[in-house]
Amino acid sequence: MKEITIKDAFEKEKKSKISYNVYENTLKMIDELSEILGITRTQMLDFLIVSGIKSQTNFMIKTWEEGAKDKKYQEKEKQEKIKKKIKTLEEFKKRWNVDEFLS
């Protein structure tokens, strides 16, 4: 069975056009990175979004886990909310195979 890379999976994926207002300097950085790598702006944005999903998801889980240890969140109700949030994020990671994304 042929192994499918993340790149292959996204290249075959249907795309949707969106409108997005981006800061000019951010766009300049994206364009410069694109030029360095020899890829299009769209390809660079695809990479940044996907890798950002992975890092942001992992960051949120870590932050919630650390927050659960904080004295001000020791009430049972707050602990339950934190555990639910972490569980939901872990399920999201599993459903979308987030750990397999390039970063």
Steps between C-alpha positions, in 0.01 A plus 500: 500500500639840399560742783319832449682810619328804643599686182329237284189510714466876477577521129205271427273679743225727369578867563270783601574861422491742791558868550745587775635836612865458593745753636727634224822408680373146560429466130848632419650232726286230337601617153868507598481148645320383186775645283775341712332159475400537137130444565186705447340723758205260519728202565677697773171597661382136488817392678480776760135428579548126535815526709332773705206272577739241638703739713198694625307185593797362694558838662136521614510151651822580686358833621179340630699223673721758670197711587341202673788506751445868585353567846227725365358215286477230768121517541333181383289683241803676349701175496216325316488777239876480450494120467215525250692758295813284495299190406330687215834626369650149520201363306548774240869405464410135456214561254716721276832314552651830611822343629578381147502856365833651409611777729 
